[in-house]
Amino acid sequence: MLIGCVAWLAWAGCSTHKENKEESLHFLVSTPLVTDTTILKQYVSQIRSIRHIEVRSQERGYLEKVFVDEGQYVRKGQLLFQIMTKIYNAEFHKAQAEAEATAIELQNIQTLAEKNVVSPNELSMAKARLKKAQAEMELASAHLSFTKITAPYDGIIDHLDMKLGSLVDEGDLLTTLSDNSTMWVYFNVPEAEYLNYRSHKSEQNLDQVQLVLANQDIYGHHGKVETIEADFNNETGNIAFRATFPNPENLLRNGQTGNIRMSIPMPRAIIIPQKATFEIMDKKYVYIVDKADKVKLTPITVKAELPDLYIVGSGLTGSEKILLEGIRKVQDGDKISYAMKQPRQIMSDLILPSE
C-alpha cells in the first residue's frame, strides 16, 4: 500500500506539473501575410561603351603632329594624328608621273593603231600598262591618306600611347576612342534565375532596370535588358545579360563597375517575419500551431529575403497559424495557449515593399 501511495502521488505531481507548464505557455501567434509584392535583385556589373576601339597606325614613320589631348571629345572625321608625309608624297608624285607618261604613250600607240602601223595586241598592252600605272597611283594615294588619322565617330580620346616625334610602325597603338553616348552594362545571372526570367517573361520588368553606381547612388536613367548571350559559362553556371543605358550627361565611362537592380514582381507571395524562423543543420523551420493547440516543427524553404521578412518558397500554404515568439521555449508537440494577432499588425513595424 505504501508503494502504491507513493506512485500515485508521484503521478499526480507530474500530471499537475505538466498541466501547469501547458497553462503557463502563453505565446503570440499569427498567420503568414499573402500579398502581391516586389523584390529587388542586384547583380555585379561591368560598364562598357557602345563603341570602344583601338586607334592604330596604318603606316610607318615619325609621328609629326598630334592634334588631340587625353580625355578630349572629338567629332567624326576630326584629324587626330599625322605621320610624316615626305616619303609618301614622293611615292604618290612618282606614281602620278608614271601614270601620265603611260597615258601619253597610249595616245601615241592609239594613233599608230588607227593607221595600222601597230597591231591591236600592242594597243591592248598599252591600255593595260595605263591601268596598272593608275592603280599604283591610287595605291600611293591611299598610303598618303593613311598618314592622316581621323576619328571614325564622335567619342572621347583615352590615353595617348605615342607622343609627338615617336617612330611608329604599322599597327602600333596610338590611343583608344570611346563612344559613351550609350552604355552597355553586362551582368551574370545564375541558371535558375535565368529560367525564371524566361518562364515568366511577361511578369518581369526588364525594360526598367536600375544601375547602382560604385558610390551607391542610383543612376538617373533606367536601362533596358536587350540581349542575353547564347551560352552559359560552364565554370560558373551563369549566363551574361546586357542592359543598355542612355548617357546624356556623360557620367558613365568605359570600364566602370556597378550593380544592376531588377524589380521582380511576386504575386501572392507568402511572407513571414524572420524572427518566426530558426535553423537546424542549415535548414529553416517554423512552428505551426495545429487544431489541438500543439506546436508542430515544420521545415520551410526561403524563396527571397526582404528586410526583416522572408518570402516562403515551400512548406506553408498561407493559412497556417505560426508561432512568432518564444520559439526557443517550446518543443515539437508542446501544447500552448496563445493570442492571435493579424499579420499586418505584426508587420506594421517592419519594412514591407509596396504592393
C-alpha positions in Angstrom: 0.0 0.0 0.0 2.8 2.4 0.9 4.4 1.8 -2.5 1.1 2.3 -4.3 0.5 5.6 -2.5 4.0 6.9 -3.4 3.4 6.0 -7.0 0.0 7.7 -7.1 1.4 10.9 -5.5 4.3 10.9 -8.0 2.0 10.5 -10.9 -0.3 13.2 -9.6 2.6 15.5 -9.1 4.0 15.0 -12.6 0.5 15.5 -14.1 -0.1 18.7 -12.2 3.4 19.9 -13.2 2.7 19.2 -16.9 -0.7 20.9 -16.7 0.9 23.9 -15.0 3.6 24.0 -17.7 1.0 23.9 -20.5 -1.1 26.6 -18.8 1.9 28.8 -18.3 2.9 28.7 -22.0 1.2 31.7 -23.5 2.5 33.0 -26.8 1.8 35.2 -29.8 0.6 33.6 -32.9 -0.3 34.9 -36.4 -0.8 33.7 -40.0 1.5 34.4 -42.9 0.8 37.5 -45.0 -0.3 36.5 -48.5 0.0 39.5 -50.8 1.4 40.7 -54.2 4.8 42.3 -53.7 8.0 43.1 -55.4 11.6 42.1 -54.6 14.8 43.7 -55.8 17.7 41.6 -57.1 21.2 43.0 -57.6 23.9 41.7 -59.9 27.5 42.9 -60.1 28.0 44.5 -63.5 30.7 45.8 -65.8 30.0 49.0 -67.8 31.2 49.3 -71.4 31.0 51.9 -74.1 28.7 51.0 -77.0 31.8 51.6 -79.2 35.3 51.3 -77.9 38.1 50.9 -80.4 41.9 51.0 -80.6 43.3 53.7 -82.9 46.4 52.2 -84.7 48.8 53.4 -87.3 48.5 52.0 -90.8 51.9 53.3 -91.9 55.4 53.5 -90.6 57.0 56.8 -89.9 57.6 59.6 -87.4 54.6 61.0 -85.6 54.8 64.5 -86.9 51.7 66.1 -85.4 49.3 65.3 -82.5 46.1 67.3 -82.7 44.3 66.0 -79.6 44.8 65.5 -75.9 43.8 62.8 -73.5 40.2 63.0 -72.4 39.3 65.3 -75.3 35.9 65.0 -77.0 36.3 64.7 -80.8 33.9 64.6 -83.7 33.6 62.1 -86.5 36.2 62.9 -89.2 38.3 65.2 -86.9 42.1 64.9 -87.5 43.8 63.1 -84.6 47.4 62.3 -85.7 49.6 62.9 -88.7 52.6 60.8 -89.7 55.5 62.4 -91.6 54.3 62.6 -95.2 57.5 63.3 -97.2 58.2 59.8 -98.4 54.5 59.1 -99.1 54.2 62.3 -101.0 57.2 61.5 -103.1 55.8 58.0 -103.9 52.5 59.5 -104.9 54.0 62.0 -107.2 56.2 59.3 -108.8 53.2 57.1 -109.4 51.3 60.1 -110.8 54.0 60.9 -113.2 54.3 57.3 -114.4 50.5 57.2 -115.0 50.7 60.5 -117.0 53.6 59.1 -119.1 51.7 55.9 -119.7 48.6 57.8 -120.8 50.7 59.8 -123.4 52.3 56.6 -124.6 48.8 55.1 -125.0 47.7 58.1 -127.1 50.6 57.7 -129.5 50.1 53.9 -129.9 46.3 54.5 -130.5 47.2 57.0 -133.3 49.5 54.5 -134.9 46.9 51.7 -134.5 44.4 53.8 -136.4 46.9 53.9 -139.3 47.5 50.2 -139.0 51.1 50.8 -138.0 51.0 48.8 -134.8 49.0 45.6 -134.1 45.8 45.6 -132.0 47.7 43.5 -129.4 50.2 46.2 -128.8 47.4 48.7 -128.3 45.8 46.4 -125.7 49.1 46.1 -123.9 49.4 49.9 -123.8 45.9 50.1 -122.3 46.8 47.5 -119.7 50.0 49.4 -118.7 47.9 52.6 -118.2 45.5 50.7 -115.9 48.4 49.4 -113.9 50.0 52.8 -113.6 46.7 54.3 -112.4 46.3 51.5 -109.9 49.8 52.2 -108.5 48.9 55.9 -108.3 45.7 55.1 -106.3 47.7 52.8 -104.0 50.3 55.6 -103.4 47.4 58.0 -102.7 45.9 55.6 -100.2 49.3 55.2 -98.4 49.5 59.0 -98.3 46.0 59.4 -96.9 46.8 56.8 -94.1 49.4 59.3 -92.8 46.4 61.4 -91.6 44.5 59.5 -88.9 40.9 60.8 -88.3 38.1 59.9 -85.8 35.7 57.3 -87.2 32.9 58.5 -84.9 32.2 61.0 -82.1 33.9 60.0 -78.9 36.4 60.6 -76.1 40.2 60.1 -76.6 41.8 57.9 -74.0 45.5 57.7 -73.0 48.0 58.7 -75.7 50.3 55.7 -76.2 52.6 57.5 -78.7 53.9 61.0 -78.1 54.9 63.7 -80.7 58.1 62.6 -82.5 57.8 58.9 -81.8 58.7 56.5 -84.5 55.6 54.4 -85.1 55.4 51.2 -87.1 52.4 49.8 -89.0 49.9 48.5 -86.4 51.2 50.4 -83.4 48.6 51.6 -80.9 48.2 55.3 -80.8 45.2 55.7 -78.4 41.7 54.3 -77.9 38.4 56.0 -78.7 35.2 55.6 -76.7 31.7 56.4 -77.8 29.9 57.0 -74.5 26.6 58.3 -75.8 25.0 54.9 -74.9 26.5 52.4 -72.5 26.3 48.6 -72.4 26.1 47.1 -68.9 26.9 43.4 -68.6 25.9 41.2 -65.6 25.8 37.5 -65.0 22.6 35.7 -64.0 22.5 32.2 -62.4 20.8 29.5 -64.4 17.9 29.1 -62.0 17.1 32.8 -62.2 17.5 32.8 -65.9 14.9 30.1 -66.2 12.6 32.1 -64.0 13.0 35.2 -66.2 12.3 33.2 -69.4 9.4 31.3 -67.9 7.7 34.4 -66.5 8.9 36.9 -69.1 5.5 38.7 -69.2 5.7 39.2 -65.5 9.2 40.5 -65.4 10.0 44.2 -65.8 13.2 44.0 -67.9 12.6 47.4 -69.5 13.1 49.4 -66.3 16.3 48.1 -64.7 18.4 50.4 -62.5 22.1 50.9 -62.1 23.6 51.4 -58.7 27.0 53.2 -59.0 30.1 52.5 -57.0 29.2 55.3 -54.5 25.8 53.6 -54.0 24.0 56.4 -55.9 21.2 55.3 -58.2 22.0 56.3 -61.8 19.5 58.9 -63.1 18.3 56.9 -66.1 16.6 53.5 -66.4 18.1 50.8 -68.7 16.6 48.0 -70.7 17.8 44.4 -71.0 18.1 43.9 -74.7 20.4 40.9 -75.1 21.1 37.6 -73.4 24.2 35.7 -74.6 23.9 32.4 -76.3 25.9 30.2 -74.0 26.3 29.5 -70.2 29.6 29.7 -68.6 30.3 26.0 -67.6 32.6 27.0 -64.8 30.2 29.4 -63.0 26.8 28.3 -64.3 25.9 31.8 -65.2 24.8 33.5 -68.4 25.5 37.1 -69.4 22.7 39.7 -69.7 23.3 43.1 -71.4 21.4 46.2 -70.4 21.5 49.4 -72.4 21.6 52.8 -70.7 21.5 56.3 -72.2 24.4 58.5 -71.1 23.4 62.1 -71.9 25.4 63.7 -69.1 28.5 61.6 -70.0 28.7 60.4 -66.4 29.4 56.7 -67.3 32.7 55.8 -68.7 34.1 52.6 -70.2 35.4 50.2 -67.5 33.3 51.4 -64.6 31.6 48.9 -62.2 28.3 48.9 -60.5 25.3 46.8 -59.7 22.2 46.2 -61.8 19.0 46.3 -59.8 16.0 44.5 -61.2 12.4 44.6 -59.9 10.8 41.2 -59.8 7.0 41.0 -59.1 5.9 38.2 -56.9 2.1 37.6 -57.0 0.5 36.0 -53.9 3.8 35.9 -52.0 3.7 34.1 -48.6 5.5 36.4 -46.2 6.5 35.7 -42.6 8.8 37.6 -40.2 12.3 36.3 -40.0 12.1 36.2 -36.2 9.5 33.4 -36.5 12.1 31.1 -38.0 15.1 29.2 -36.7 17.8 27.0 -38.2 18.7 23.4 -37.6 21.6 22.0 -39.7 21.4 24.8 -42.2 17.7 24.2 -42.7 15.0 26.7 -41.7 12.0 25.8 -39.6 8.9 27.3 -38.1 6.4 26.1 -35.5 2.8 25.6 -36.8 0.0 25.6 -34.2 -2.5 22.8 -35.0 -6.2 22.4 -34.2 -5.3 20.9 -30.8 -3.2 24.0 -29.9 0.0 21.9 -30.2 3.1 23.2 -31.9 4.5 21.2 -34.9 8.0 21.6 -36.2 7.8 22.4 -39.9 10.6 22.8 -42.4 10.4 25.7 -45.0 12.4 27.0 -47.9 13.0 30.7 -48.5 12.4 32.0 -52.0 13.5 35.5 -51.3 14.7 37.7 -48.5 13.4 41.1 -47.6 14.4 43.4 -44.7 13.2 41.5 -41.6 11.0 39.3 -43.7 11.2 36.0 -45.7 9.1 35.1 -48.8 8.4 31.4 -48.3 9.1 29.1 -51.3 7.7 25.9 -49.8 6.4 24.4 -46.6 3.5 26.8 -46.0 0.3 27.5 -47.8 -0.5 30.8 -46.1 -3.4 29.7 -44.0 -1.4 28.2 -41.1 -1.0 29.6 -37.6 2.7 30.1 -36.9 4.4 30.8 -33.6 6.0 34.2 -33.6 7.7 34.5 -30.2 9.2 32.1 -27.7 10.3 29.5 -30.3 13.2 28.6 -28.1 10.9 27.8 -25.2 8.8 25.1 -26.8 9.5 21.7 -28.3 7.7 19.8 -31.0 4.3 18.5 -29.7 4.0 21.0 -26.8 0.5 22.3 -26.1 0.3 26.1 -25.7 -2.1 28.8 -25.1 -1.8 31.8 -27.3 -3.1 35.1 -28.5 -3.8 35.7 -32.2 -2.6 38.9 -34.0 -3.3 39.9 -37.6 -0.2 39.6 -39.9 -0.4 43.3 -41.0 -0.3 44.4 -37.3 2.7 42.2 -36.8 4.5 43.6 -39.8 3.5 47.2 -39.3 6.8 48.0 -37.7 8.8 46.0 -40.4 9.9 47.2 -43.8 7.5 45.9 -46.3 7.7 46.8 -50.1 4.7 48.5 -51.5 2.3 46.2 -53.4 
